[in-house]
């Protein structure tokens, strides 16, 4: 859930939906608009804190300001 919290903390103004789909055997995949952003199975480890957020910033919201509180 940390990855979800990080994404929504900074980009709730550009994310329209977050969906958690339960998988088997510890599956942890993050998809954005259907495209795979992170896969625990492919990489062989769980994401480090901030890793999914960094990938999202790099690939989907480069240049978008974080949510102002």
N, CA, C and O atoms as a GROMACS GRO file, in nm:
protein
  276
    1UNK      N    1   0.081  -0.120   0.000
    1UNK     CA    2   0.000   0.000   0.000
    1UNK      C    3   0.086   0.126   0.000
    1UNK      O    4   0.038   0.234  -0.034
    2UNK      N    5   0.211   0.112   0.038
    2UNK     CA    6   0.298   0.229   0.042
    2UNK      C    7   0.306   0.296  -0.096
    2UNK      O    8   0.302   0.418  -0.106
    3UNK      N    9   0.317   0.216  -0.200
    3UNK     CA   10   0.327   0.273  -0.335
    3UNK      C   11   0.203   0.355  -0.368
    3UNK      O   12   0.213   0.463  -0.426
    4UNK      N   13   0.086   0.305  -0.332
    4UNK     CA   14  -0.039   0.378  -0.356
    4UNK      C   15  -0.041   0.509  -0.278
    4UNK      O   16  -0.076   0.613  -0.332
    5UNK      N   17  -0.003   0.502  -0.152
    5UNK     CA   18   0.001   0.623  -0.069
    5UNK      C   19   0.094   0.728  -0.129
    5UNK      O   20   0.061   0.846  -0.134
    6UNK      N   21   0.211   0.684  -0.175
    6UNK     CA   22   0.308   0.778  -0.232
    6UNK      C   23   0.253   0.842  -0.360
    6UNK      O   24   0.264   0.963  -0.380
    7UNK      N   25   0.194   0.760  -0.446
    7UNK     CA   26   0.140   0.813  -0.572
    7UNK      C   27   0.028   0.914  -0.546
    7UNK      O   28   0.027   1.022  -0.605
    8UNK      N   29  -0.065   0.878  -0.458
    8UNK     CA   30  -0.178   0.967  -0.431
    8UNK      C   31  -0.136   1.092  -0.354
    8UNK      O   32  -0.197   1.198  -0.370
    9UNK      N   33  -0.035   1.080  -0.272
    9UNK     CA   34   0.013   1.196  -0.197
    9UNK      C   35   0.059   1.306  -0.291
    9UNK      O   36   0.028   1.424  -0.271
   10UNK      N   37   0.134   1.268  -0.395
   10UNK     CA   38   0.192   1.368  -0.485
   10UNK      C   39   0.111   1.393  -0.612
   10UNK      O   40   0.122   1.502  -0.670
   11UNK      N   41   0.031   1.296  -0.657
   11UNK     CA   42  -0.034   1.311  -0.788
   11UNK      C   43  -0.183   1.281  -0.788
   11UNK      O   44  -0.237   1.237  -0.890
   12UNK      N   45  -0.250   1.304  -0.678
   12UNK     CA   46  -0.394   1.281  -0.673
   12UNK      C   47  -0.470   1.369  -0.772
   12UNK      O   48  -0.582   1.336  -0.810
   13UNK      N   49  -0.410   1.478  -0.813
   13UNK     CA   50  -0.476   1.569  -0.908
   13UNK      C   51  -0.469   1.520  -1.053
   13UNK      O   52  -0.535   1.577  -1.140
   14UNK      N   53  -0.389   1.416  -1.080
   14UNK     CA   54  -0.383   1.363  -1.217
   14UNK      C   55  -0.421   1.216  -1.226
   14UNK      O   56  -0.432   1.162  -1.336
   15UNK      N   57  -0.441   1.150  -1.111
   15UNK     CA   58  -0.479   1.009  -1.109
   15UNK      C   59  -0.630   0.999  -1.093
   15UNK      O   60  -0.686   1.050  -0.996
   16UNK      N   61  -0.696   0.935  -1.187
   16UNK     CA   62  -0.842   0.925  -1.180
   16UNK      C   63  -0.889   0.798  -1.111
   16UNK      O   64  -1.002   0.793  -1.063
   17UNK      N   65  -0.805   0.695  -1.107
   17UNK     CA   66  -0.848   0.569  -1.047
   17UNK      C   67  -0.726   0.491  -0.999
   17UNK      O   68  -0.623   0.486  -1.066
   18UNK      N   69  -0.740   0.429  -0.882
   18UNK     CA   70  -0.642   0.334  -0.830
   18UNK      C   71  -0.719   0.209  -0.795
   18UNK      O   72  -0.820   0.214  -0.725
   19UNK      N   73  -0.672   0.096  -0.845
   19UNK     CA   74  -0.743  -0.029  -0.821
   19UNK      C   75  -0.646  -0.133  -0.769
   19UNK      O   76  -0.538  -0.152  -0.826
   20UNK      N   77  -0.682  -0.200  -0.663
   20UNK     CA   78  -0.603  -0.308  -0.607
   20UNK      C   79  -0.666  -0.440  -0.649
   20UNK      O   80  -0.783  -0.466  -0.619
   21UNK      N   81  -0.589  -0.522  -0.718
   21UNK     CA   82  -0.636  -0.652  -0.762
   21UNK      C   83  -0.550  -0.757  -0.693
   21UNK      O   84  -0.428  -0.761  -0.710
   22UNK      N   85  -0.615  -0.840  -0.616
   22UNK     CA   86  -0.543  -0.944  -0.542
   22UNK      C   87  -0.492  -1.050  -0.638
   22UNK      O   88  -0.565  -1.097  -0.725
   23UNK      N   89  -0.367  -1.088  -0.620
   23UNK     CA   90  -0.306  -1.192  -0.702
   23UNK      C   91  -0.264  -1.308  -0.615
   23UNK      O   92  -0.282  -1.306  -0.493
   24UNK      N   93  -0.209  -1.408  -0.677
   24UNK     CA   94  -0.164  -1.526  -0.605
   24UNK      C   95  -0.012  -1.525  -0.592
   24UNK      O   96   0.058  -1.466  -0.674
   25UNK      N   97   0.037  -1.590  -0.490
   25UNK     CA   98   0.180  -1.612  -0.471
   25UNK      C   99   0.262  -1.483  -0.464
   25UNK      O  100   0.373  -1.478  -0.517
   26UNK      N  101   0.208  -1.380  -0.400
   26UNK     CA  102   0.285  -1.258  -0.378
   26UNK      C  103   0.304  -1.170  -0.500
   26UNK      O  104   0.398  -1.092  -0.505
   27UNK      N  105   0.215  -1.182  -0.596
   27UNK     CA  106   0.224  -1.099  -0.716
   27UNK      C  107   0.211  -0.952  -0.678
   27UNK      O  108   0.120  -0.916  -0.603
   28UNK      N  109   0.299  -0.869  -0.728
   28UNK     CA  110   0.290  -0.725  -0.708
   28UNK      C  111   0.327  -0.658  -0.839
   28UNK      O  112   0.446  -0.641  -0.868
   29UNK      N  113   0.229  -0.623  -0.917
   29UNK     CA  114   0.249  -0.553  -1.043
   29UNK      C  115   0.180  -0.418  -1.034
   29UNK      O  116   0.071  -0.406  -0.978
   30UNK      N  117   0.242  -0.317  -1.090
   30UNK     CA  118   0.182  -0.184  -1.097
   30UNK      C  119   0.167  -0.152  -1.245
   30UNK      O  120   0.263  -0.154  -1.321
   31UNK      N  121   0.044  -0.123  -1.284
   31UNK     CA  122   0.015  -0.086  -1.423
   31UNK      C  123  -0.044   0.054  -1.428
   31UNK      O  124  -0.119   0.094  -1.340
   32UNK      N  125  -0.008   0.126  -1.532
   32UNK     CA  126  -0.063   0.260  -1.555
   32UNK      C  127  -0.120   0.259  -1.695
   32UNK      O  128  -0.049   0.236  -1.793
   33UNK      N  129  -0.250   0.285  -1.705
   33UNK     CA  130  -0.320   0.281  -1.834
   33UNK      C  131  -0.292   0.151  -1.909
   33UNK      O  132  -0.277   0.151  -2.031
   34UNK      N  133  -0.286   0.041  -1.835
   34UNK     CA  134  -0.266  -0.091  -1.894
   34UNK      C  135  -0.122  -0.131  -1.915
   34UNK      O  136  -0.093  -0.249  -1.937
   35UNK      N  137  -0.030  -0.037  -1.909
   35UNK     CA  138   0.112  -0.067  -1.931
   35UNK      C  139   0.181  -0.100  -1.799
   35UNK      O  140   0.158  -0.033  -1.698
   36UNK      N  141   0.263  -0.202  -1.799
   36UNK     CA  142   0.334  -0.244  -1.680
   36UNK      C  143   0.439  -0.142  -1.640
   36UNK      O  144   0.527  -0.107  -1.719
   37UNK      N  145   0.429  -0.094  -1.518
   37UNK     CA  146   0.525   0.004  -1.464
   37UNK      C  147   0.628  -0.067  -1.377
   37UNK      O  148   0.747  -0.036  -1.383
   38UNK      N  149   0.582  -0.161  -1.294
   38UNK     CA  150   0.670  -0.235  -1.204
   38UNK      C  151   0.616  -0.376  -1.185
   38UNK      O  152   0.495  -0.396  -1.174
   39UNK      N  153   0.705  -0.474  -1.182
   39UNK     CA  154   0.666  -0.613  -1.160
   39UNK      C  155   0.763  -0.679  -1.063
   39UNK      O  156   0.882  -0.693  -1.093
   40UNK      N  157   0.713  -0.720  -0.949
   40UNK     CA  158   0.794  -0.792  -0.851
   40UNK      C  159   0.846  -0.922  -0.912
   40UNK      O  160   0.962  -0.959  -0.893
   41UNK      N  161   0.760  -0.991  -0.986
   41UNK     CA  162   0.799  -1.117  -1.048
   41UNK      C  163   0.915  -1.097  -1.147
   41UNK      O  164   1.011  -1.174  -1.146
   42UNK      N  165   0.905  -0.995  -1.231
   42UNK     CA  166   1.008  -0.972  -1.333
   42UNK      C  167   1.140  -0.927  -1.271
   42UNK      O  168   1.247  -0.966  -1.318
   43UNK      N  169   1.133  -0.846  -1.166
   43UNK     CA  170   1.254  -0.791  -1.105
   43UNK      C  171   1.310  -0.884  -0.997
   43UNK      O  172   1.430  -0.885  -0.971
   44UNK      N  173   1.221  -0.962  -0.935
   44UNK     CA  174   1.265  -1.058  -0.835
   44UNK      C  175   1.269  -1.006  -0.693
   44UNK      O  176   1.326  -1.069  -0.604
   45UNK      N  177   1.208  -0.892  -0.672
   45UNK     CA  178   1.205  -0.833  -0.537
   45UNK      C  179   1.091  -0.734  -0.528
   45UNK      O  180   1.039  -0.687  -0.629
   46UNK      N  181   1.052  -0.704  -0.405
   46UNK     CA  182   0.949  -0.602  -0.383
   46UNK      C  183   1.010  -0.464  -0.408
   46UNK      O  184   1.131  -0.446  -0.393
   47UNK      N  185   0.929  -0.370  -0.444
   47UNK     CA  186   0.976  -0.233  -0.470
   47UNK      C  187   1.028  -0.169  -0.341
   47UNK      O  188   0.971  -0.188  -0.234
   48UNK      N  189   1.135  -0.095  -0.354
   48UNK     CA  190   1.188  -0.017  -0.242
   48UNK      C  191   1.098   0.105  -0.222
   48UNK      O  192   1.030   0.147  -0.316
   49UNK      N  193   1.095   0.161  -0.102
   49UNK     CA  194   1.017   0.284  -0.080
   49UNK      C  195   1.056   0.391  -0.182
   49UNK      O  196   1.175   0.420  -0.201
   50UNK      N  197   0.958   0.449  -0.246
   50UNK     CA  198   0.980   0.555  -0.344
   50UNK      C  199   1.012   0.507  -0.485
   50UNK      O  200   1.014   0.588  -0.578
   51UNK      N  201   1.036   0.378  -0.503
   51UNK     CA  202   1.076   0.328  -0.635
   51UNK      C  203   0.962   0.336  -0.737
   51UNK      O  204   0.984   0.381  -0.850
   52UNK      N  205   0.842   0.295  -0.700
   52UNK     CA  206   0.729   0.302  -0.792
   52UNK      C  207   0.697   0.448  -0.823
   52UNK      O  208   0.668   0.482  -0.938
   53UNK      N  209   0.702   0.534  -0.722
   53UNK     CA  210   0.678   0.676  -0.743
   53UNK      C  211   0.779   0.734  -0.841
   53UNK      O  212   0.741   0.811  -0.930
   54UNK      N  213   0.906   0.699  -0.827
   54UNK     CA  214   1.009   0.750  -0.918
   54UNK      C  215   0.983   0.704  -1.061
   54UNK      O  216   0.999   0.783  -1.155
   55UNK      N  217   0.944   0.579  -1.080
   55UNK     CA  218   0.914   0.529  -1.214
   55UNK      C  219   0.793   0.601  -1.273
   55UNK      O  220   0.792   0.636  -1.391
   56UNK      N  221   0.691   0.624  -1.189
   56UNK     CA  222   0.572   0.695  -1.235
   56UNK      C  223   0.608   0.837  -1.278
   56UNK      O  224   0.564   0.884  -1.383
   57UNK      N  225   0.687   0.905  -1.197
   57UNK     CA  226   0.730   1.042  -1.231
   57UNK      C  227   0.804   1.044  -1.363
   57UNK      O  228   0.776   1.128  -1.450
   58UNK      N  229   0.897   0.953  -1.379
   58UNK     CA  230   0.981   0.948  -1.498
   58UNK      C  231   0.902   0.918  -1.625
   58UNK      O  232   0.925   0.978  -1.729
   59UNK      N  233   0.810   0.823  -1.614
   59UNK     CA  234   0.742   0.773  -1.734
   59UNK      C  235   0.607   0.837  -1.764
   59UNK      O  236   0.559   0.831  -1.878
   60UNK      N  237   0.543   0.900  -1.662
   60UNK     CA  238   0.406   0.944  -1.686
   60UNK      C  239   0.376   1.089  -1.650
   60UNK      O  240   0.284   1.148  -1.705
   61UNK      N  241   0.451   1.147  -1.560
   61UNK     CA  242   0.417   1.284  -1.518
   61UNK      C  243   0.539   1.377  -1.516
   61UNK      O  244   0.545   1.472  -1.437
   62UNK      N  245   0.634   1.349  -1.603
   62UNK     CA  246   0.751   1.437  -1.610
   62UNK      C  247   0.705   1.580  -1.636
   62UNK      O  248   0.631   1.607  -1.731
   63UNK      N  249   0.748   1.670  -1.552
   63UNK     CA  250   0.712   1.810  -1.568
   63UNK      C  251   0.582   1.850  -1.500
   63UNK      O  252   0.548   1.969  -1.499
   64UNK      N  253   0.508   1.755  -1.443
   64UNK     CA  254   0.384   1.786  -1.373
   64UNK      C  255   0.417   1.818  -1.227
   64UNK      O  256   0.486   1.741  -1.161
   65UNK      N  257   0.368   1.930  -1.179
   65UNK     CA  258   0.393   1.968  -1.040
   65UNK      C  259   0.320   1.874  -0.945
   65UNK      O  260   0.212   1.823  -0.977
   66UNK      N  261   0.379   1.850  -0.828
   66UNK     CA  262   0.313   1.767  -0.728
   66UNK      C  263   0.193   1.842  -0.674
   66UNK      O  264   0.183   1.964  -0.685
   67UNK      N  265   0.102   1.766  -0.614
   67UNK     CA  266  -0.022   1.821  -0.559
   67UNK      C  267   0.010   1.922  -0.448
   67UNK      O  268   0.084   1.892  -0.355
   68UNK      N  269  -0.046   2.040  -0.459
   68UNK     CA  270  -0.027   2.145  -0.360
   68UNK      C  271  -0.128   2.127  -0.249
   68UNK      O  272  -0.248   2.112  -0.276
   69UNK      N  273  -0.084   2.129  -0.125
   69UNK     CA  274  -0.173   2.115  -0.010
   69UNK      C  275  -0.206   2.249   0.046
   69UNK      O  276  -0.280   2.258   0.144
   0.00000   0.00000   0.00000
